[in-house]
Amino acid sequence: MKPKLMALLLLAAPFIGLQPAAAQLRVDITRGTEAPMPIAVPSFPTGASVATPAGTTADLGRQVAGIISANLQGSGLFRPLGAGAFPAPGMADVQQPQFGAFRTAAAQALVTGFVTANPNGTLTIGCYLYDVFSEEELMRQGFTVTPAGWRRAAHKCSDAVYSRLTGESGYFDSRIVYVAESGPRTQRVKRLAIMDQDGANHRFLTSGQSLVLMPRFSPVSETISYMSFANDRPRVWLYNIGTGQQEAVGTFDSMSFAGRFSSDGRTLLMSVTRSGNADIYAYDVASRRSTRLTSSNSIDTSPSFSPDGKRIVFESDRGGAQQLYVMNADGTGTQRISFGEGRAGSPVWSPRGDLIAFTRIVGGKFRIAVIRPDGSGERLLTDSWQDEGPSWSPNGRVIIFSRTERNGRTTLRSIDLTGRNDRRIPTPLDASDPAWGPLLR
């Protein structure tokens, strides 16, 4: 049976107009885990506990609060307080919180809300944000969802809180595609898998009969590009998440790999190898026509568009060692941007356009680093043994990557731009080659 992705969120609109608040409660996003904001996220109450296919509304209220708390804590910017530090609120407390109890618990902000069941079988999940000290409402939103969509409502509430307190868009209502690995090292089974950014709703997309690598999301559609070795022919494929339909990219008579989409989803960049030499091609998804962009006597691969589509960063050994280069979208004006000790590879441009994440390789040690597009400001974000394959969150603040432990296990990790908030993303099997998708629509 082909996997199907249901649209879970039916409505996302404020209960009443968002009222401007005088309070200027704001998180400094440059501090990372040095000074996370203390925030209270008590269980969301319900008027009457009603059974639903997803559980009772009382149970869902606790779970919604738990997901919001985990999301905010995982960002490294917030410190959710334990539920025992304040009394559980009732429905009346949602719009008239007992601020004194939260001040006593040293909370600076309060996230609260409710979960109610509707006669038509849907749920309404309310989400409110308050400044505890000024006692002002900063934000309120309401979501009407199917019972299966309650987790998305929790993620969207998290995004709204994150956005209001940081001034940036959130990234919690998004998904990750990656390569799930199992079996002995000499006969590794690799399957495409997809999950929510927190590891929930995990499912496999491919059976494992053919080796797969390098999955990448289209930023505007339900499409993933990936490399498959089906029929012993390495090439790039497109996979529609909603329908399960797959199609090969191009009619190349040699290996194609490392596909990555433009920000509008219309163009797919990839490398094609002929006679041991790899060049970069642009593939128009609509017309299915390919344009060759590089023609040097070297290995040019791992291309990634800038957000405006005007430039491309890629890795090449044209200078004698694996390094990063930037060129115009038509293949002209190539300039090297990475220097210093070691090699550099697997670059990916930030959605903001201000940074490029990549893998820095020095003395056999792989680390995640960032650099500006002009080659300045290089910084190492991780210091483990083997970290590689970075991919940006939708808001360009967090990077997901794969880590090979010294025991041979491979895991997914995330790091924020401060380099302080290193987290493991749970997966049921070994995991590698992650790609962070856009915010869900």
N, C-alpha and C positions, 0 to 999 in steps of 0.2 A: 504494500500500500504506500502510495506517495505521501510524504509528510505534508501537512497543511498548517499554515500559521494563521490563527484567527485574530482578527482585530479585536483586542480586548477592551480598549478604552472607548466608551460610547459617547461620553460627554465630558468636557473639561472646561468649566466656566465658573466664574465667581458667583457665590450665592447672591451677594449684592455688590454694588460697585466697590472697587478697591479704594479705600479712603486714604488720602495722603496723611502721613504721620510726621509729626515734628521731630520725633526721636531720630537720632543718627547712629543707632547701634550698628556697628560694622566690624567685620573681621578683617584683620590685616593678613592677606593671603601670602605675604612673603615670610611669615614667621614659622610656618609649618607646625611641627609638634612642640616648639619651644613654649608657646603660650596659647594652647587651644582654648576656645571660649567655653566656659561651663554652661551647659544648656539642659533644660529639663524636658523630657519627652515622656509624660505619664501615659498609661493605658488610655486609649480612646473609649469613652463610655458609650452606652447604647440605651435608648429609652426603655426597651424591653428586649431581653435576649430571645432572638428568633432563630430557629434552625434554618440553615441554607445549605445548598450542595457543597459549599466550601467550609462549613462549620457554623457554629452559632455566632451571632453578631457580637456577643460578649468576647468569645475567643478571637474573633477577627480583630476586635478593637485592641486586644493585647498584641496580636501579631503585627498589625499595622504599625503600632508604636515601636515594636522591636525592630522592624525593618528600617524605619526612619532613623532610629537611634544608631543602628549598625552602619547605615549609609553615611551619616554625618561623622561618626567616629572614624570610619574608614578614610575619610578625606584628610584626616590629620589636622583639621582646622577647628574641630569641636570636641568637647569632653562631656558626653552625656552623663548625667548624674543617675545614680541608682534609684530605682522606684521606691525603695524604702526610705528615701530622704524626704519624702513629702506625701501627703495623703492622696489617694486615688480620687480624681475629680468625678463629679456627676454631670449629667447633661446641663444643669443650670450653670455649672462652673466653666463651661466651654466659652461662653460669651462674657462671663463675669468671673474671671479666675480669682482665687484667693492668693493674691500676690505675696502676702506676708509670708506664707509657708515656703514659697519658692525663693524669696529673698533670704530667709533663714537657711535654706539649703545652699546658698551662694550661687544660685543660677542667675545668669545675666539675661538669658532669653528663655522663652517657654513655647514649645510646640504642643498644641493640643488639638482636639477635634472629636469627631464622633463617627459611629457606624450604625446605620439604620437600614432595615429591609423595607422595600417598596412593594405595593400590591401586585405589580407586574413581574415580580421575581428579580428585579435588579436591586443593587445596593447603592446607597448614597454615603459617601465618605467625605466628611468635612475636614478641613485642614486650616488651622489658625496659627499665627505667629505673633507673640507679644514681646515687648521690651519690659522686663520684670521691674526695673527700677523706675521708669517713667510711667508704667502701667498703661502703655499705649499699644493699640493693635497696629501691627506693622503689615500684616498680610492675611487674607482669607481666600480660600478657594474651595470649590466643591466638585466632586467627581461622581457621576452616576455610571456604574459599571455592571457588567454581568458578574455573577459570583466568581467566575474564573478570572476576572480582571482585577481582583482586589490588590494583588501585589503591584500591578502597574500604578494603581492609584497611590499606593505608599511611595513608590519611586517618584512619581510626579509631585507629590507633596514634598518629598526630600529635595527635589530640584528647585521647587518654588522657595523653600526656606534657604537653601544654599544661595540662590540667586539674590534674594532680598538682603542677605547678610554679607555677601562678598562683592556684590555688584557685577558678578559674572554669571554666565549661564551654567546650569548644572549639567551633570553627565550620568545620573543614576538610571534614568529610563532608557537604557541602551543595552546592546548585546555584544557578545564576543564570539567570534568563530576561531577555531584553533584545530591543531592536529592532535588527536587522541592516540596515544601509543601504548601498545601492549605486546606481550610475547618476548621471547629471548632476543638478545641483541643481534644475533646472526639471522633471525627471521622475524624482524619487527613488523607488526601489523599497525598500519597507520590509517586512521579514519578521520574524516571531517566531523566536527562536533560543534554545536552552537548552544549558547546558554545566556542567561541574563548576566549583567556585569558583576553581580554578586555570586554567581555560580548556580543560581536557581534555574528551574525549568530546562534542565540539561537534556539534550537529545543528540543522537548521531544522525548525520546526513548521508554518509556513505557506508557501505558494508564492510570495507576493509579488504575486498578481493583484489583491488589495485592500490598500489602505493600512491598517496597523495601528499602534496606539499604546498606551501605558500598560499593559503587562503587569504583573500582580500575582499572587503565589502565595497559595493558601490555605495556612494554617499546619498543617492537619491532614489534607490529602488530596492526591491527584494532580491538582489542579485549578488552572488559571490563569484569571484574568479579564483581559480586554483590550478595547480599543476598536477596532472595525473600521468601515471605510467601504464595506463590501460593498453593492453595488446602490445606491451613492450615498446610503446611509442610515446616518449615524453612530450607533452604539449599542454597548452593552457586551455582550460574549459570554463564555461559559464554555467552557474547553477542557480536556478530560480527557487528561492526558499519556499515560496508559497505553493508552487505546483510540483516541485521536484524535477522539473524539466531541465535537461542538460544539453549543451551543444559545444562543439569544439570551436576554438577561435582560429580563424584563418585556415589556409590550406598549405602550410609550410611543409617542405619535404625533409625538415630536420627538427631538432629539438627547440621548443619554445618554452619559456619559463618566466617567472618573476613578474606576473601581471599586476598592475595597479591603476585604479581609475582616476580620471580627472574629477574635480569637485562638482561638475555638472553631470557626471556619469556618462557622458557621451563618448569619451575616448578612453581606451585602455592602453597603457604603456606596457611593453614587455620586451624581453630579449629573445633573439633568435640566433642559434648557433649553426654556422656553416664552416666546415673544414677546420674545426677547432677554434674558430673566431666568433665571438658573440657581439652582436650589435643591437641597438635599441630601435624598436619600431613603435609607431603609434597606430592603433587599430580603431577605426571608426565603428562604433557598435551598431549604428543604424544601417550604414551602407555596406558594412563588412569589408571595407577597403583598408589596406595597410600602407603606411608610409615609413620608409627607412629614415632614421634620424642621425645615426652615426655610421661611420665607415672607416674607422681607424684600424690599424693592425694590432688590436688588443682585445681584451675581454671587457666589454661595457655591459653592465647589468644593474639590477635593483633601481630602476628609475622611479621617481616620484615627482608629481606636479606640485608647483606652488599653488596656493589656494586660488589665485586669480588666473591660473592656467597659462601664464606668460613664460614661466621658466620651469626647468626640470633639473633636479639633483639626481646624480647617479654615481655608482662606483666604477672605477676603471683601473687597470694596471698599466695604462699607457705611459706612465712615468717611471715604470720599473717595479712598482709595488702598488698594492690595493689602496686607493685613496678616493676622496670625494671630489666631484666636479659638478659645476653648475653650467647649464647652457640655456639658450633661448628655446622656446617650444618648437621652433622649426629646425633645431639642431645646430644653429650658428652660435658664435660667441662663447665657446667653451672656455671655462676658467677653473683652475684647481683651487679648492678652498681649504683642504685639510693638509696640515704639515706636522712637523714635530715627530716624536718617537713613535714607532710602530706603524700599524696599518689601520685603515678605516673602511667600514662597509655597512651594508644594509641601511642606507639613509631613508628617512621619511620626513617630509615637510610638515610642520605644525599647522593645524587648521587656522591658527592666527596669522601665520606667515612670518613670524619673527624669529623662529628657531628651526633647526633641523636636528632631529634625533638620529643617532647612529650607534654602531658598535665599534668601540675603540679596542684594538688588539695590540697588546704589548707583552713581549716575552711569554707568549702562550696564554695570557690572561685576557679574558673577554669582559669588557665593562660597557655599560650604557652611558653615553655622553650626549651633550647637546652643543651646537655651534650655531652662530649667526650665519645667514646666507652669504655674507661677504667674507666669511672665514675667521671672524674675530670672536672673542668671548667663549672659547671652548671650555666646557666644564664637565667633569666626570660626576655622574649621579650615583653610581653603584661601585662597590669595591669587593665583589664576590669573585669566585673562581672562573665561572663561565656564564655570563649574562649576554644575551644577544637577541636580535630580531625585535626592535622596538616598534610600538604602534601607539598613536596618540588617542587620548580620550576626546570626545566631541568638542569639549571646550578648550583643549590644548593645554591643560594644566597637569594632567597625569599621563604617565607612559606605562603601558603594559609590555612585558617581555617574557622570554623564557629563560629559566636558570637550570643548568645542569649541575647537580650536586656531586660531590666527590664520590658518593656511592653509586653514581650512574643514573639516579632518578632525575627526571626532568619535571619541572613545575612551572606554573605561571606566577609571575610576580607583578606588582605595580609599584611605581615610585613617583612621587610628585616632584615639581621643579625645584624644591628646596633640597632634594636629595636625602631628606630625613625620614620620610614616611614610606618605608619599604614594607609591603604587605604581600602575603600569599593569597592567591585566588584559588578557592577550592575546586578541584576536578576529581572525578571518580577514578581516572587512570593517569598515567604519566601524560604530560602535555607539553607541546612546543608550538612555535610559529604562530602566535596569536595575532589577531587583527581586531581592533575595536571598531564597532559599527557606529553609524550616526544615531542621534536621538530618534526614538520611534515616533511615528506620526499618529 
